[in-house]
Amino acid sequence: MFDVIIIGSGPAGISLSLYLHRAGINIVVIGNGYGSLEFAENIENYYGVKSPISGKKLIENGINQALSLGVKIINEEVLNITSMENFEVTTNKSFYNAKAVVFATGKARNTLKVKGVSEFTGKGISFCAICDGFFYKNKNIAVIGNGNYAISELNELTNFTKNITLFTNNKPLSIDKIDFNVVNDEIIEIIGDEKVRGIKTSKATYDVDGIFMALGTASANDFAKKLGILIKNNNIVVNNEFSTNLSGIFAIGDCIGGLLQVAKAVADGANSAKYIIKYVKSEI
């Protein structure tokens, strides 16, 4: 049992981890990949950076700094979070429990950019299997994605129907074998009338009653929706103590909006630390 699980090993999460670790809080940082900062070729407007540095290198420097101080960081993909007496975080490799969880995953910037996605979002296109799976009981549904998160959502949907097809959108599947239909064709369009009726690919058209998006890895918003955490304008809503409406869940960095810059993410990590320490100590 940890005091705090920080999801995200970017500037916000690592900054927070330094403060919590030095305060004697039992923490673990769970990260997977480098996020959108990986694609920043040159960063020149960050304090203390004398020469341009790549986003990837900046993240690596932060992780190595935290590791050198004794922070526990694991490279795993978070698939699900459940709230009971405490919080349980499920990854692609294990399970972890904590008194508090902090979202520091950045902001998801990938989506399926084809005709019909915007039109049918909320009209047959869902982003949460746990939230909306019940409405498709015994119906024909599609999951769009190709990674562990897509498989996790697909498995959740088996509680409601067995008529499930996984569409990888011409991306390689991350596992060797799956007991469901898989369509690898490129997706061209989502079709329907008042609601979703099908998926058109480069080779055929498939009739579906509903579509569940599970592209890439799960974002903070994906987890927030499942936990009933408030989201506004695609940002997780927090108060001035970085707490969400669900006690024990905090959020920092890009996922709460504001200036999408490294400096702001690092500041969120530092500023949130005192409130998270206060919360953890109140739970002892």
C-alpha positions as CSV (number, residue, x, y, z in Angstrom):
1,M,0.0,0.0,0.0
2,F,1.4,3.4,-1.1
3,D,0.4,6.7,0.3
4,V,0.3,8.2,-3.2
5,I,0.4,6.9,-6.7
6,I,1.4,9.5,-9.3
7,I,0.3,8.6,-12.8
8,G,2.6,10.3,-15.3
9,S,6.4,10.7,-15.3
10,G,6.6,14.0,-17.1
11,P,7.5,17.4,-15.6
12,A,4.4,17.7,-13.4
13,G,4.5,14.2,-12.0
14,I,8.3,14.1,-11.4
15,S,8.3,17.6,-9.8
16,L,5.6,16.5,-7.4
17,S,7.4,13.2,-6.6
18,L,10.5,15.1,-5.5
19,Y,8.5,17.1,-2.9
20,L,6.5,14.1,-1.6
21,H,9.6,11.9,-1.4
22,R,11.5,14.4,0.6
23,A,8.5,14.8,2.9
24,G,8.7,11.1,3.7
25,I,5.5,10.2,1.8
26,N,5.5,6.6,0.4
27,I,5.0,7.1,-3.3
28,V,5.3,5.4,-6.7
29,V,5.4,7.1,-10.1
30,I,3.8,5.0,-12.9
31,G,4.8,6.3,-16.4
32,N,4.6,4.9,-19.9
33,G,6.3,6.7,-22.7
34,Y,7.2,10.4,-23.0
35,G,3.9,11.9,-24.0
36,S,3.5,14.9,-26.3
37,L,6.7,16.5,-25.0
38,E,8.7,13.8,-26.8
39,F,8.0,15.6,-30.0
40,A,9.4,18.9,-28.9
41,E,12.6,19.1,-30.8
42,N,14.1,22.1,-29.1
43,I,13.1,23.8,-25.8
44,E,14.8,27.1,-25.2
45,N,12.4,29.0,-22.9
46,Y,12.8,27.0,-19.7
47,Y,14.7,28.3,-16.7
48,G,18.2,27.1,-16.4
49,V,18.5,25.6,-19.9
50,K,21.5,27.3,-21.4
51,S,21.4,25.5,-24.8
52,P,18.3,24.1,-26.6
53,I,17.3,20.7,-25.3
54,S,14.8,18.1,-26.7
55,G,11.6,17.3,-24.8
56,K,12.7,13.7,-24.6
57,K,16.0,14.6,-23.1
58,L,14.4,17.0,-20.6
59,I,12.1,14.2,-19.4
60,E,14.9,11.7,-19.1
61,N,16.9,14.3,-17.0
62,G,13.9,14.7,-14.7
63,I,13.4,11.0,-14.3
64,N,17.1,10.3,-13.6
65,Q,17.1,13.1,-11.0
66,A,14.2,11.6,-9.2
67,L,15.7,8.1,-9.4
68,S,19.0,9.4,-8.0
69,L,17.1,10.7,-4.9
70,G,15.4,7.3,-4.4
71,V,12.0,7.9,-5.9
72,K,10.3,4.7,-7.1
73,I,9.4,4.9,-10.8
74,I,8.0,2.0,-12.8
75,N,7.5,1.9,-16.5
76,E,4.0,0.3,-17.0
77,E,0.8,1.3,-18.7
78,V,-2.2,2.1,-16.5
79,L,-5.3,0.4,-17.7
80,N,-7.9,1.1,-15.0
81,I,-8.5,2.8,-11.6
82,T,-11.1,1.7,-9.1
83,S,-12.3,3.5,-6.0
84,M,-13.3,1.5,-2.9
85,E,-11.9,2.0,0.6
86,N,-8.7,3.1,-1.1
87,F,-7.7,3.3,-4.7
88,E,-6.6,0.4,-6.9
89,V,-4.6,1.1,-10.0
90,T,-4.4,-1.7,-12.6
91,T,-1.5,-1.7,-15.1
92,N,-0.5,-4.1,-17.9
93,K,1.7,-5.9,-15.4
94,S,0.3,-5.6,-11.9
95,F,-2.0,-3.9,-9.3
96,Y,-1.1,-1.1,-6.9
97,N,-3.1,0.4,-4.0
98,A,-2.9,3.8,-2.4
99,K,-4.7,6.4,-0.3
100,A,-4.5,9.0,-3.0
101,V,-3.9,9.1,-6.8
102,V,-2.6,12.1,-8.8
103,F,-3.3,12.5,-12.5
104,A,-0.2,14.0,-14.2
105,T,-0.6,12.4,-17.6
106,G,-0.6,15.5,-19.7
107,K,-3.3,16.0,-22.3
108,A,-4.2,13.5,-24.9
109,R,-3.8,14.9,-28.4
110,N,-4.6,11.9,-30.5
111,T,-8.0,11.1,-31.9
112,L,-9.5,9.4,-34.9
113,K,-9.6,12.1,-37.6
114,V,-12.2,10.7,-40.0
115,K,-15.6,11.9,-41.1
116,G,-18.4,11.3,-38.7
117,V,-16.4,11.1,-35.4
118,S,-17.5,14.6,-34.2
119,E,-21.0,14.2,-35.5
120,F,-21.7,10.9,-33.7
121,T,-19.8,11.5,-30.5
122,G,-22.4,10.9,-27.8
123,K,-24.7,9.5,-30.5
124,G,-23.3,6.0,-30.6
125,I,-19.6,6.9,-30.1
126,S,-18.4,6.4,-26.5
127,F,-15.1,6.8,-24.7
128,C,-16.0,4.7,-21.6
129,A,-16.9,1.0,-21.6
130,I,-17.7,1.0,-17.9
131,C,-19.9,4.1,-18.2
132,D,-21.9,3.1,-21.4
133,G,-21.5,-0.6,-22.0
134,F,-24.8,-1.4,-20.4
135,F,-26.7,0.5,-23.1
136,Y,-25.4,-1.9,-25.7
137,K,-26.4,-5.2,-24.0
138,N,-26.5,-8.0,-26.6
139,K,-25.9,-5.5,-29.4
140,N,-23.2,-5.4,-32.1
141,I,-20.4,-3.0,-31.1
142,A,-17.0,-2.0,-32.2
143,V,-13.8,-1.1,-30.3
144,I,-11.3,1.1,-32.1
145,G,-7.7,0.8,-31.0
146,N,-4.8,-1.6,-31.1
147,G,-3.1,-1.5,-27.7
148,N,-3.5,-2.8,-24.1
149,Y,-6.1,-0.1,-23.3
150,A,-8.3,-1.2,-26.2
151,I,-8.1,-4.8,-25.1
152,S,-8.9,-3.8,-21.5
153,E,-12.0,-1.9,-22.8
154,L,-13.0,-4.8,-25.0
155,N,-12.8,-7.2,-22.0
156,E,-15.0,-4.9,-20.0
157,L,-17.6,-4.9,-22.7
158,T,-17.8,-8.7,-22.7
159,N,-20.0,-8.2,-19.6
160,F,-22.7,-6.8,-21.9
161,T,-22.3,-8.5,-25.3
162,K,-20.2,-11.0,-27.1
163,N,-20.8,-9.3,-30.5
164,I,-17.6,-7.2,-30.5
165,T,-15.2,-6.4,-33.3
166,L,-11.9,-4.7,-32.8
167,F,-10.9,-2.2,-35.5
168,T,-7.1,-1.5,-35.4
169,N,-7.3,1.2,-38.2
170,N,-4.4,-0.4,-40.0
171,K,-2.2,-0.4,-36.9
172,P,-0.3,-3.5,-35.6
173,L,-2.1,-5.3,-32.8
174,S,0.0,-5.3,-29.6
175,I,-0.9,-8.9,-28.6
176,D,-0.5,-12.1,-30.6
177,K,-3.9,-13.7,-30.1
178,I,-7.4,-12.4,-29.4
179,D,-10.7,-14.3,-29.2
180,F,-12.7,-11.7,-31.1
181,N,-13.1,-10.5,-34.6
182,V,-10.3,-8.2,-35.7
183,V,-10.5,-5.8,-38.7
184,N,-7.2,-4.3,-39.7
185,D,-8.4,-2.1,-42.5
186,E,-8.0,1.7,-42.5
187,I,-11.1,3.4,-41.2
188,I,-12.5,5.9,-43.7
189,E,-15.8,7.1,-42.2
190,I,-18.3,6.6,-39.3
191,I,-21.7,6.4,-40.8
192,G,-25.3,6.7,-39.5
193,D,-28.4,8.8,-39.3
194,E,-29.5,10.0,-35.9
195,K,-27.0,7.7,-34.4
196,V,-24.1,5.4,-35.4
197,R,-25.0,2.7,-37.8
198,G,-21.7,1.5,-39.2
199,I,-18.0,1.8,-39.9
200,K,-16.7,2.2,-43.5
201,T,-13.2,1.0,-44.1
202,S,-10.9,0.9,-47.1
203,K,-12.3,-2.5,-48.0
204,A,-15.8,-2.9,-46.6
205,T,-18.7,-1.4,-44.6
206,Y,-19.6,-3.0,-41.2
207,D,-22.9,-2.6,-39.4
208,V,-22.5,-1.6,-35.7
209,D,-24.8,-0.3,-33.1
210,G,-22.1,1.5,-31.1
211,I,-18.4,2.4,-31.1
212,F,-16.0,2.6,-28.2
213,M,-12.9,4.6,-28.8
214,A,-9.7,3.3,-27.1
215,L,-6.9,4.8,-29.1
216,G,-3.4,4.6,-27.8
217,T,-3.1,4.6,-24.0
218,A,-5.7,5.8,-21.6
219,S,-5.7,9.5,-20.8
220,A,-6.5,11.2,-17.5
221,N,-9.9,12.2,-19.0
222,D,-10.6,8.5,-19.7
223,F,-10.0,7.6,-16.1
224,A,-11.9,10.7,-14.8
225,K,-15.0,9.8,-16.7
226,K,-15.0,6.3,-15.3
227,L,-14.7,7.6,-11.8
228,G,-17.3,10.4,-12.1
229,I,-14.8,13.2,-11.9
230,L,-15.9,16.5,-13.4
231,I,-14.5,17.5,-16.8
232,K,-15.1,20.9,-18.4
233,N,-13.8,22.0,-21.8
234,N,-11.8,18.8,-22.0
235,N,-10.0,19.6,-18.8
236,I,-10.3,17.9,-15.4
237,V,-11.9,20.3,-12.9
238,V,-9.9,20.9,-9.7
239,N,-10.1,23.4,-6.8
240,N,-7.4,25.6,-5.6
241,E,-5.8,22.7,-3.8
242,F,-5.6,20.6,-7.0
243,S,-8.3,18.2,-5.7
244,T,-11.0,16.9,-7.9
245,N,-14.6,16.3,-6.8
246,L,-13.6,12.8,-5.8
247,S,-11.8,12.9,-2.4
248,G,-8.3,11.4,-2.8
249,I,-8.0,12.1,-6.5
250,F,-5.8,15.1,-7.5
251,A,-4.8,16.4,-10.9
252,I,-1.9,18.6,-12.1
253,G,-0.3,19.7,-15.3
254,D,-1.7,19.9,-18.8
255,C,-4.7,17.7,-17.9
256,I,-6.2,20.5,-15.9
257,G,-5.7,23.1,-18.6
258,G,-4.1,26.5,-18.5
259,L,-0.7,27.3,-20.1
260,L,0.6,24.1,-21.8
261,Q,4.2,24.7,-20.9
262,V,6.8,22.8,-18.9
263,A,7.2,25.7,-16.4
264,K,3.5,25.5,-15.5
265,A,3.6,21.7,-15.2
266,V,6.6,21.9,-12.8
267,A,4.8,24.7,-10.8
268,D,1.7,22.6,-10.4
269,G,3.8,19.7,-9.1
270,A,5.4,22.0,-6.5
271,N,2.3,23.9,-5.5
272,S,0.1,20.7,-5.2
273,A,2.6,18.9,-2.9
274,K,1.6,20.7,0.3
275,Y,-2.1,19.9,-0.2
276,I,-1.4,16.3,-1.1
277,I,0.8,15.9,2.0
278,K,-1.9,17.4,4.1
279,Y,-4.5,15.0,2.7
280,V,-2.3,11.9,3.2
281,K,-1.5,12.8,6.8
282,S,-5.2,13.4,7.6
283,E,-5.8,9.8,6.4
284,I,-3.3,8.2,8.7
